[in-house]
């Protein structure tokens, strides 16, 4: 059971939360693009959307001299039964 939870955590999907990577280039000036919540959440609605960078993102930017700077997008989906938030 522990391995299943660990695998779900690594996949970026735990319950109604998902993590996506957005690829940015030239210190984050180019690339990226839009994240369509309708493609990420089964209900098509998000309760919360957060963009962040972690240690690995900054390390990649340092190693590539700023050419590549990925961002993490954290999406918390709304359940189907509850509908969209007010």
ABEGO torsion letter per residue (X at the ends): XAAAAAAAAAAGBBEABBBBBBBBBGGGABEGEBBBAAAABAAGBBABBBBBBBAAAAAAAAAAGGABBBBBBBBBBBBAAAEBBX
